[in-house]
Amino acid sequence: MVDVVCLGELLIDFVSLESGVSLEQAPSFQKAPGGAPANVAVGLAKLGHEVGFIGKVGDESFGHFLANVLQENGVDISGLAFDSETRTMLAFVSLTSEGERDFMFYRHPSADMRLTPDDIPKDLIQQATIFHYGSISLISEPGRSATCHALDLARESSLLISYDPNLRLGLWASQERAKQEILAGMRSANLVKINDDELEFLTGTRKLEDGAKQLLTFGPKLIVITLGSQGSFFYTDTAAGHVPGNALRAVDTTGAGDGFVAGLLSGLLAYSKPGEAYVFPGKAELEACCRVANAVGALATTKRGAIPALPTRRQVEDFLN
Ligand code: ADP
């Protein structure tokens, strides 16, 4: 039995060893485990929770490497499938001199896209408290049907459903399509986490309250917007607040948002009542959850790569004290 089930992409990021160069110029790359929902799963496991991951990788060296990383970090991989016909998703990433991330994805198709409804472990979802997903598994079939099937199961069992769209425009057929489908994906969610750029893309405004209010109309009860070093903002029908960030010297912000989600869900788990539908706590409790989430996000920026930098509960407590 797990507290949280995360579903989505698990991939290898090949990160340019030199920064300030485009992918065209980059001479060498370092292999790093990645995939936002997988990072969230590891983040939660490091914070001491029981977590299961659902996804698909290739039945080859990279797929087995990723499965081992999840397992070594304490994630239940009984829901991870191996595909013998396609390979693990790869992403090549470099930080350009303008500070933008230059991405190139190998997904033509990759194993994660071939997750099917039959791959979804019903028991794992039915016994959990929170189900977390992203938008990348919603981009094409059969991954889309698999994600929707898992969402149906989560809804039937009254799980708290958490969504971090994690916009990657390059994976969508067009901007319009990305916007339309990401917003449609919110209809299944109780909680949506986005960053300020995604807020503007989805709602046309950077005004936090106005944007959050628009997103509530799609059905979620809680919108959380991350603001990089400035912290985060939460919004519900009855409460709103900005929780300031932590001053520190960031080394690599990859995975900060995923660390934030892990911290947030960890906090929200404390307010779940076994056997009852999840009800969000009030303003003071949501502030406390965002404070922990900010700390996890901040600590995630202190080392290169997403997974190596995700903190344990002890590290978070020490940091907050
Ligand atoms: P994303 O990675 O999704 O774009 P953000 O960059 O907004 O997300 O980061 C998520 C959270 O991590 C922020 O809300 C903040 O709490 C923390 N964080 C990110 N960057 C920094 C930073 N430079 N200094 C301190 N905290 C940070």
Boltz pocket constraint, residues with backbone or C-beta under 6 A from the ligand:
constraints:
  - pocket:
      binder: B
      contacts: [[A, 194], [A, 195], [A, 196], [A, 225], [A, 226], [A, 227], [A, 228], [A, 229], [A, 230], [A, 231], [A, 232], [A, 245], [A, 246], [A, 247], [A, 248], [A, 250], [A, 253], [A, 255], [A, 256], [A, 257], [A, 258], [A, 260], [A, 290], [A, 293], [A, 294], [A, 295], [A, 296], [A, 297], [A, 298], [A, 301]]
      max_distance: 6.0
